[in-house]
Amino acid sequence: MGASWTDKLFLKFLNIIVYLGCLVLDVYTILKLETVYFGKETYFTPSPWIFAIPALIHILFLGYIVYQLFPRAKSLILDSISWTFPLLILLDAFFINLWFRQYYIFAFIFSVLISLNLSWVEFSINKSPSIAILRKTLGIIRQAYAEGGNLPEGALDEPEEIIEENIHDKLWIHLPIALYSGFIIILNILTLFQAFGVDAATEPAGIWTKVLVFLALFVVVRHAPDGTFPTIGINIIISLPTTLTLFAIFQHQTGSFIRWSAFTFAVISSIIILVKLLLWWFGAKYGSAKVVHDEERAPLIADN
């Protein structure tokens, strides 16, 4: 029986409700842009234009909400990503509200929870066909043992028909998740500095502040090549928010050490993106541009 728009109707309805609620909160936050992004100035704070990225992500999530209504999206959105998407949106709404109210410690905690949730969403997207096959196989085995019989011949064979991803999968699912995966590390570090760092508006940067900011910049540029998606093209997208943020920090900061450190790391990150683009181009022209996965790519929290 083919997929229908009525499949998992409650989940679709929940996705719509939590998305609209988060959208209203985001609009309110944007109207209060100065209060939010300049609540506490840190030595890691970038220029405010970089926060157009979260706005773009939420616009793309609107496409996700619409796309879920089509049968074509059932396998990836409703079966694989499933309840992790409304959880992601709820965590995002709590984060924005806490950040807006300048509860930076709690905002940092929720940014970490968002990172963990995104880790599982990425894992679900990448492993979608394998997980579906595994669940089907385990179901057949349980049924066979329950009936006290043998497995039917060919029951464990991998299905011949595998749904290939199309442009809508990449645009409305892969793209916003990849952008969010790249930008969340920025929010992790920024809220960490806002929660525990000095106020750059009133205190000069000491040696330890400079060291910590330098290490944070290193973490950002180190995070850029660590995309967990199976294609180089999507992993390039993950690198874009971090690279642009490094340039935004360079533009916003005035201290020479932090400013030029950010610029240096931004150039390094740009070179990494350029190398990825070349690999992607050669892969598309001469072969498959795939990324080899290992056990380190799995989420920290296993599925029950």
Sequence and secondary structure as in RCSB ss.txt:
>XXXX:A:sequence
MGASWTDKLFLKFLNIIVYLGCLVLDVYTILKLETVYFGKETYFTPSPWIFAIPALIHILFLGYIVYQLFPRAKS
LILDSISWTFPLLILLDAFFINLWFRQYYIFAFIFSVLISLNLSWVEFSINKSPSIAILRKTLGIIRQAYAEGGN
LPEGALDEPEEIIEENIHDKLWIHLPIALYSGFIIILNILTLFQAFGVDAATEPAGIWTKVLVFLALFVVVRHAP
DGTFPTIGINIIISLPTTLTLFAIFQHQTGSFIRWSAFTFAVISSIIILVKLLLWWFGAKYGSAKVVHDEERAPL
IADN
>XXXX:A:secstr
    TTTTHHHHHHHHHHHHHHHHHHHHHHHTHHHHHTSS  TT   GGGGHHHHHHHHHHHHHHHHTTSGGGII
IIIIIITTHHHHHHHHHHHHHHHHHTT HHHHHHHHHHHHHHHHHHHHHHHTHHHHHHHHHHHHHHHHHHHHT  
  TTTTS  S      HHHIIIIIHHHHHHHHHHHHHHHHHHHHHHS  TTTS   HHHHHHHHHHHHHHHHHTT
   SSBHHHHHHHHHHHHHHHHHHHHH  SHHHHHHHHHHHHHHHHHHHHHHHHHHHHHHHS  B    GGGS S
S   
